[in-house]
Amino acid sequence: MPRVVEYVTTPNPHALKCVLDVPVAGLGGASAEKVRSYREAGAAGDDALAVKLFAIAGVRNVLIAGPWITVGKAESATWKTLKPAIEAALA
């Protein structure tokens, strides 16, 4: 399973890029390079990783792009509480 090796801030204070040690494999035979973007939990469908990330309280959107993911959060959520939950979702 991928592991976060670095968190990178973005111009948006409510979005955080998570650099992974290995690319995230696609679903249903999709390549790891395929970008998957979801603006809400209902759009994640059968994307298991996106569903796990949206299950975290405070996660509002998810971008999965092979060797990294970007998570968007609610204004009330804190990165201090979200980072461990993101790592658990990847495990």
Buried (B, 14 or more C-beta within 10 A) or exposed (E): EBEBEEEEEEEEEBBBBBEBEEBBBBBEEEEBEEEBEBEEBEBBEEBEBBBBBBEBEBBBBBBBBBBBBBBBBEEEBEBEEBBEBBEEBBE
